[in-house]
Amino acid sequence: MRADPGDLHADGDRPLPPGGQPIDDVARGIASRAVRAVAGWAHDTLGATRLWLEINPLNEPSLRLARQVGYDFEERLAGHCRDWSALQAERDTWHDCLIRGHEAPGRGSS
């Protein structure tokens, strides 16, 4: 099913959600709120003292988000993360990952 041309975003390829606001405007801030909510749940409900993200160094939006929500750079692991371009790990390609960590409130590094 094709969208009616009158329902397209200004760039011509994304349908507008109900209410007519572009999806980018509606979604702005959702990722940071989601990461904070999951971190809070993991710390408070599960008792996790430390969380980490493994981010492809080329993924600038994820790196920005990690910094914004308080995940600190810890290390770069060469060839650590899988690209998932093949089902079998031995046939897949791997890329470096930047590890960014987050301590539970009140448990920061000394």
Secondary structure, 3 states (H helix, E strand, C coil): CCCCHHHECCCCCCECCCCCCCHHHHHCCHHHHHHHHHHHHHHHCCCCCEEEEEECCCCHHHHHHHHHCCCEEEEEEEEEEECCCCCCHHHCCEEEEEEEEEECCCCCCC
